[in-house]
Amino acid sequence: MPSHRRLRAHRRLAAFAAAGALALAACTADANAPEPTGDTGASALPATPASATPSPSEDAFEAFPDRPASQVDAWPDPGDFLVDVTKAVVPAATLAQQERWDDYDHMGRITGTAQARWIGSWSTNDAISNYAHQVYTAAAAADRIGLIAYYGMRDYTCEEAASDPELADFYAERSRVLVEELPGSGAQAWIVLEPALVASLGSCEGDPRGAWVADAAATFADAGAAVYLDAGVVDDPAAIAASLASLDLESVAGIAVGTNGYRAVSEQLAAGEAVLAALADAGVDVDAPRSGPDPGEPGLGLIVDTSRSAVPVEAPEPCNPPEAGIGVPPRLVGAGALDAYVWIKRVGESDGACNGGPTRGQFSQALALQLARNGSLEES
């Protein structure tokens, strides 16, 4: 490469790296708080305009026209959900600086794919308001759906919630703050409510959390958000349905399944449909229109987390399995009970200190590249 062209290329690389570094530096201290129990990568990051960091999957050759031709197929972006900045942005910039183009293009499968913004009780209410504002502003500007995973009672055990009445007020205020700017923002928002909580409801005497969740769902729906209660990886549809049947589901658009797991999409979709059937058997009108936004067909719907579903792993609690891969990209479906495929778990954030991964919730470039290389666009 002639020297003047090499200089221009290195300037582009430096600009890309600087943009990524600014995105990471913009994180507040509480965004790096300890990860939630049962976390799917919950540290919140600020939204960044798409132009700030070239997407390896879309803009690689505009940003770096002198680079070799890519041998990596980009992950499709159907255009339905907001592509939010993730912890993969800075590693992608570093890979570009190092001219590791194969790895850069694989990382682009992650940085260019819409993933949920995790917001929860590890942040102050002011920070929650700020993060939510970023999502709504970016979603409205892009005319896409902003996806939020809300973990507002991460720090509340069943016993603590039952014994401390003040926690109900704290939770209600935190939930109100999350959506206070949604009305009038022009944004569409979907909220995945309390990851993995459903399975633990009723685990102590006088558990009030189900009522709190129902109130939060009503608050979100009244503000214009579609609300999906998270059931996590569903192994026992009857047990999940029994927990859900005790809740007021009027404001709930549907149920999220497969979150934080490595199960086949077909398996979790079937499990979700079994949950809906069990709810109907219990007397819940699952086909009734919801009181809030109701994506897809009328009635309770399903969204499936496909972020790590390409190679199904059946172990009860897999931890950074090396065979796992990213699955089909997020998109609206609207067929039968299935409203959408989504990426709730943030790809590359570790399950824990196992199989070469760092502590839970920390981003690992090695894990991210492993997942991206093993990815498949076939529905598992």
N, C-alpha and C positions, 0 to 999 in steps of 0.2 A: 504494500500500500504506500503511495507517495506520502511524504511527511505531512503536507498540508491536509490531506484527507484523513490521515491518522489522527492529527490534532483535532479536527472537527469531530471525529468519532469519539475521542476521549472526552471532549467537552460535553457531548451528548450523554455519555456514560456518567460523567460527573454530575450533570444536571439531574439525571434520573435518580442517581444515588442520593443526591441532596434532597430531592422531593420525597423520597421514601423515608429518609432520616427525619425530615420535618414532620411527616405523618406520625412517626413513632414518638418523636419528642413532644408532640402535642398531647400525648396521653397524660392525664392527671395522675397524681400519686395513687389515688384510690382506684384507678383503673387497673392497677397491678396488685390489687388486694389478693389474699389467698383465695384459691379457687373454691367454688361451691362444692358441697358434698354431692357426688353423683354428677359432677360437672361435665359439660360438653364444650368447655373452652370459653369461660364466661367473662374474661377480662374485656372491658369495653374499649374500643378504639374510636377516635373521632372520624367522622365522614370526611372524605377528601374528594374534591372535584375530580371527575374522571380524567381530565386533562393534566392533572398534577403528576400522575405516574403512568407512563405509557403501558398499556396492557400487552404483555408478551403474546397473548393469543390474537390480538387484533392489530396492534401498532408496531410490532417488532421491526418491520422493515422500513416504516416511516421514521421511526426513532433511530434505527441503526441500519441505514441502507447498504453499508459496506460489509455487513455480516454475511456468513455463509447461508445458503438456502436451508430452511428448516426441514428436518426429517421427522418432526413431531406433529401429529394432527392436533389442531386446536380444539378445545372443548366448546361445543356450541353454546350460544347465548340466545335462548328463545325470546328474551326481551321483556319478560313479565315481571321479574323481581329486581329490586335495586341491587346493583353490584357495590357493596360497601367495602371500605378499606379493611384489610385484615393484617395479621402479623406476618403474612407472607410477603408483604410489599418490600420491606427492607432487604430480606434475603434475596429477592429477585433482583433488586438493584445491584447487590454485591455480585451476583452471578453474572450480570451484564458487564460490570467492571472487569471481571476476570475473564470475560469472553468465553464463558462456559455455556455455549448457546443451546446445547441439548438440554442441560439442566434448567436453563432459563426458560425454554419453551415448555418444559414440563411444569415448572412452577407457575407459568402463565395459565395452566388449566385451573389453578386455584385462585390466583389473583383476579382472573377474569370471570369468575363464577359468583353469582349472588349467594350470600350466606347471611344467616341471622345475626343481628347485633344483640349481644347479651347485655342486659341491664338488670341490676338487682340491688340487694340490700347491702352489698359491700361498698356502695357509693352513697354519698350524701344526696339529699333531695335536690340540692342545687345542681350537682353533677348529673343526676338522672334527668332533670329538666333540660340540661344542655345537650346530653347525648340524644334525647328524644327529638329535640329541636333539629339537630343535625340530620337525623334520619328523615324526619318529615320534610324538611327543606329540600334535601337531595332527592327524595322520592317524588315530590311534586315537580321539581325541575326536570327530572328524567321521565316523568309520566310512567312511573313503575310503582310496584307495591313495595313498601318498606316492611321488612320482616324483623320483628323483635321477639327475642326469647326473654321473658320476664321472670326473674327468679327473686321475687320480692320478699319471700320468707325463708331464704336460705338459712338464716341463723336461728330459726325457730324450731326447736324440737316440739314434738307433740306435748310433752309434759310442760315445757316452758309456756307454750301457747295457752294451755289449759289453766295455768296457775297465775298468769300475769295479764290482767285485763287491759293494761295500757298498750300491750303489743297490738291489739286490734286497732286502736287509733293510729298507731305508727304505721301499720300496714295500709290502712285505708288512705292516709295522707300520701304515703309513698305511691300508691296506685293512682291517686288523683293527679299527682304531679306528672306521672308518666304521660298522661294524655291531655294535659291542660292546654297544650298548643295545637293539638290535632284538629279540632273544629276550626274551620276557617283557613287552615294551612293549604288546602287544595290537595292534600296527600291522601293516598290510600294506604292503610296500615293493617297488617295482620299481626296479632300478638299470640305467641305460644305461651300459655299461662302455666307457670310453676312446674318446670320439668321434673318428672318422676314423682311428683307429690301424690298423685291419685292412689298409687299402690300402698301408701303408708297411712292414708286417712283412717281414723278410728283405731289407731294403734295404742291409744291410751284412753282412760276414762274421761269423758267430757271433752273430747277433741273438738275445738271450735273452728279448725282451719277450713273445713268444707264450707261453712257459712261465709268465712272471710273470702274464699276464692269465688263463691257465687256473687258476692257483693262487688268484688273487683271486676268480674266478668261484666256485670251490669254497668259499672262505671266506664269500662272500655267501650262496650257496645253503644252506650249513650253518646260517647264522644265520636263514634263513627268507625271504630275498629272492628274487624272480624276477629273473634276470639276462639282459639283452639286449646282445649285442655290437653295437657301432655300426659300420655300414658306410658311413655318410655318404650322399651322393648316389651312387647306383649307376649308372654308365655302362657298366661292363664286368663283367657278372655272372660270367663265367668266371674273371676275374682275382681277384675277391673270393672266389669259391668255392675257388680254389686256395690262397689265404692261409688261409682258414678250415679247409680240410681238413687242414692241418698242425697244428692245435690240438686239445687235448683238450676236446671240447664236451660232455662228460657232464653238467656242472653248468649248462650254458647253456640257458635257456628258449627263446631265439630271437635274432633279428637285428633291429636297428633300421635303417630305411632312410629316405632323404629328408632326413636331418638337416642343418640349416643351408642348405637349398636352397629353390628356388622351383619345383620340378617338379610336374607333375600327380600326384595321388594314384594314379590308375590306372597311370601309367607306372612309378612307384616300386614299387607293389605287384607289378606284372608282373615288374619287375627282381628283386625279392626272391624271388618264386616261381621265377625262373630260377636264382637262386643256390642255392636248396634243391634244385632238380632236378639242378644240376651237382654238388652235394655228394653226392647219392644215386648219381649216375653214378660218382663217385670212391670209392664204397664206404662212405660215411657213412650210418648208419641214422638218417635224419631223422625217422622215424615212431616211434622208440622213446621210451617215457616218460623224462623227465629225472630226474636224481637229486635235484634240488631242486624248488621250486614250479614248476608247469608250467601257466600260464594257457591258456585256450582248449582246443583239441583236443590230444590227446597228441602229443608230438614237437616238433621245432623249429618255432617260430611266427615271425610277423612283427609288428612295430609300425611304423607309418608316421607320420612327423612331418608334421602338416598345418598347422603354425602359419602358414606363409606360402605356402600352396599354391593359393589361390583363382584366381589368374591365372598360369598356367604361364609361366615364362621359360626359354627354351632356351639362352641364352648360356652358354658354358663356365664362366665365373666371374662371374656377375652381382653387382653391388655396389650395394645400395640401389636397385633398379630402381623407378621411380616408378609403374609399372603394377601392382606386386605388391599382394596383399591377404591378409588372414587367411583361413584355411580352416575346415573343419568342426571343431567343438569336440571335445575329447578324450572318448572313450567306449570302453567294452568292446564288442567285436564277437563274437569267438569263432566265426567262420564260416570253414571251410577253414583255411588257414594264417594268416589274419589274426586276431591276438589283440586288437588295439586301434588306434585312432587316438590320437595323443598330440601335445602341444605340447612339443617338446624345446628348440628355439630360443626364447629369451625375446624376445617381440615388442617392437619399438621400439629394441632395442639394435643399434647400427650395424655394418655390414659393414666399414666403413673410411671414410676421408675422401674420399668420392666422392658424386656426386649430392646434394650438400647435407648429407651426413651428417658427424658428428664422427668422431673416431678410433674404431677398432674396439672394440666392447664398450660404448661409452658410450651412454647412453639419449638418444634424441632425441624430443622431443614431436612435432615436425613429422613425422618418419618414422612414429611410432606412429599418429598420426591419419590419415596417408596410408594405412597398411596397414588400419586399422580401417574407413575410408570405402570402401575397395575390396574389403572382405570379401564372401565369398559362402558360403552354406550348401549350395550344390550341390557334390557331389563331383567334383573336376576329373579 
